[in-house]
Amino acid sequence: MTWRLGMVRPDPGDRSQWSVVIPVLQEAQQLPSLLAQLQGQEEVWVVDGGSRDGSGQIARSMGAHWLRSEASRGVQLRLGAAQATRPWLLFLHADARLPSQWPLALARVLRDPAVAAAAFRLRVNGRGWKLRLLEQLVDWRCRCRGLPYGDQGLALAADVYQRSGGYQPIPLMEDLELVQRLHRHGDVVQAPAAVQVSARRWQRLGVWRSSWRNAQLRRAWRKGVPIDQLAGLY
C-alpha cells in the first residue's frame, strides 16, 4: 500500500517501510555493491543523470526502479523522492556502503519525536591519518552543529520531507540547503552506525585541498553567490 500524508508512520526498524533514493552519474563500478545490500523488502529508486556506462542496466537488473533525469543532484533526489511510496526515505550516494542492520540503527534515533532526520557517521574507505582526522572533524560538525552532508546519507519520514519542501532542484549544496530547513522541524542527528564511502573525491585533490575548496564554496554560497556559478567552479 502506498503511504500518504496523514497516515500513521510504521516503525522505521522495518526495512519494508523504506524507500531508498540513489542519484547516479557514471556509477557502474560503485552501484552494484550498494544495490547488493538493498535486496530486501525496501523500495529502491535509482535516478540517472545521463550515464553511458551501463548504470541504468545494472539498476534494473538488480531490481531497482530506474528513472532518467538531467544531471543535477538536487533534481535527481527530488525526482526520486516524488516517486517514493514508503513512509520512510533514505537518500544515499552510489559509493556508500551501508552498515549491517541499517534500519535498526536509524530507528534508534528516528523513533524520538524530537528528531527530524538522521545521517550515518562517516567512514572513508582509505588509509592514512588525514582521512581519520577528516572523519573526526565530520563527527564533530554533526554532533555540535547538526550539519551532515550528503555522503553520510540522509534518513527521515516522508511527511517531514514533504513539510520541509524537500530537495531543491539545484546542482550543488542541495544537501546543506535541505538540512538547514530540516532544523525547523526538529533535531538532525547521527545514527549509531557508520556508512563507508569511497576515498575517490579526496584522492583526486588531496584531503586538505579538497576540504579547503569545499569550505570556500560553502562560504561563497552563504554569501549569496549564485549556485550555477559555484557549480561551474566545483
DRENVEX-447332 format. One record per residue (C-alpha): y, x, z. Coordinates in steps of 0.02 Angstrom, whole numbers, padded with zeros to 5 digits, always signed. Layout:
<rs>
YXZ ...
</rs>
This chain:
<rs>
+00000+00000+00000 +00173+00064-00045 +00283+00092+00107 +00452+00006+00104 +00610+00018+00208 +00593-00090+00363 +00405-00066+00384 +00340+00020+00541 +00308+00206+00518 +00124+00255+00537 +00076+00410+00635 +00131+00571+00546 -00029+00654+00605 -00124+00553+00473 -00114+00651+00310 -00142+00493+00207 +00034+00440+00259 +00119+00588+00172 +00198+00609+00002 +00220+00793-00044 +00353+00839-00173 +00347+01009-00259 +00480+01064-00384 +00416+01194-00507 +00476+01303-00650 +00353+01428-00723 +00240+01423-00569 +00067+01433-00649 +00021+01581-00538 +00081+01509-00373 +00046+01323-00392 -00146+01319-00389 -00160+01395-00215 -00040+01266-00142 -00121+01119-00231 -00291+01178-00168 -00226+01143+00007 -00173+00968-00044 -00339+00893-00094 -00344+00764+00044 -00276+00587+00051 -00093+00637+00034 +00006+00591-00120 +00069+00742-00219 +00213+00744-00344 +00244+00900-00448 +00414+00890-00533 +00425+01013-00676 +00591+01082-00734 +00526+01130-00907 +00385+01255-00878 +00299+01332-01029 +00162+01422-00934 +00042+01277-00906 +00109+01223-00736 +00100+01041-00790 -00081+01053-00847 -00127+01136-00683 -00042+00999-00582 -00130+00859-00674 -00300+00945-00672 -00287+00965-00483 -00249+00782-00451 -00060+00786-00431 +00062+00667-00510 +00169+00761-00636 +00348+00724-00686 +00462+00808-00813 +00640+00845-00758 +00788+00952-00801 +00784+01124-00722 +00886+01088-00566 +00800+01094-00397 +00910+00957-00323 +00872+00843-00471 +00686+00883-00461 +00674+00849-00275 +00773+00688-00290 +00664+00627-00433 +00503+00663-00340 +00564+00576-00182 +00613+00423-00284 +00432+00408-00344 +00351+00436-00175 +00263+00287-00095 +00212+00352+00077 +00312+00336+00241 +00325+00524+00270 +00396+00652+00149 +00360+00838+00140 +00458+00946+00018 +00384+01116-00025 +00416+01261-00142 +00270+01309-00254 +00244+01478-00170 +00218+01400+00002 +00051+01411+00090 +00029+01279+00223 -00041+01309+00397 -00207+01228+00438 -00192+01054+00510 -00013+01046+00446 +00006+00856+00477 -00036+00879+00661 +00089+01022+00679 +00225+00915+00602 +00176+00763+00705 +00202+00858+00867 +00389+00862+00835 +00416+00713+00721 +00347+00590+00849 +00503+00624+00952 +00630+00486+00909 +00772+00610+00932 +00707+00716+00787 +00768+00676+00612 +00674+00812+00517 +00566+00966+00539 +00532+01128+00448 +00397+01257+00471 +00428+01429+00540 +00441+01560+00403 +00315+01698+00371 +00337+01809+00218 +00180+01873+00134 +00226+02056+00130 +00230+02213+00235 +00372+02306+00316 +00488+02294+00464 +00629+02223+00360 +00529+02067+00320 +00476+02049+00502 +00659+02061+00556 +00705+01934+00423 +00577+01813+00496 +00651+01835+00670 +00827+01803+00606 +00771+01646+00517 +00685+01588+00675 +00845+01618+00774 +00950+01524+00647 +00835+01374+00654 +00821+01368+00843 +01005+01394+00878 +01087+01309+00731 +00955+01190+00664 +00976+01256+00486 +00809+01284+00399 +00812+01322+00213 +00703+01252+00076 +00573+01391+00077 +00519+01331+00251 +00478+01158+00187 +00563+01001+00249 +00472+00852+00327 +00546+00685+00376 +00519+00499+00374 +00556+00413+00209 +00677+00292+00293 +00776+00436+00369 +00781+00519+00198 +00847+00359+00119 +00978+00329+00252 +01041+00507+00237 +01067+00491+00050 +00929+00615+00007 +00942+00769-00101 +01092+00776-00213 +01068+00819-00398 +01140+00994-00383 +01063+01159-00442 +01098+01259-00284 +01125+01230-00096 +01030+01066-00108 +00930+01111+00049 +01077+01160+00158 +01182+01012+00099 +01046+00888+00148 +01005+00970+00314 +01187+00963+00366 +01189+00775+00333 +01024+00750+00424 +01105+00811+00585 +01198+00645+00589 +01030+00558+00609 +00951+00671+00741 +00891+00846+00776 +00822+00961+00641 +00687+01067+00722 +00545+01187+00686 +00364+01136+00694 +00247+01244+00799 +00166+01321+00645 +00218+01435+00504 +00220+01419+00316 +00183+01579+00219 +00290+01614+00066 +00289+01747-00069 +00396+01901-00044 +00445+01900-00228 +00626+01846-00206 +00659+01984-00080 +00563+02113-00180 +00672+02087-00333 +00836+02135-00250 +00780+02206-00084 +00786+02118+00084 +00964+02164+00132 +01041+02144-00040 +00958+01975-00065 +01010+01915+00108 +01189+01975+00082 +01202+01890-00087 +01137+01726-00018 +01257+01735+00131 +01402+01764+00012 +01350+01615-00094 +01339+01503+00059 +01510+01562+00118 +01586+01526-00052 +01506+01354-00056 +01579+01310+00114 +01749+01362+00049 +01733+01238-00094 +01683+01348-00241 +01600+01231-00369 +01410+01227-00365 +01394+01256-00552 +01494+01416-00537 +01386+01477-00392 +01227+01433-00486 +01283+01548-00627 +01304+01690-00502 +01134+01654-00424 
</rs>
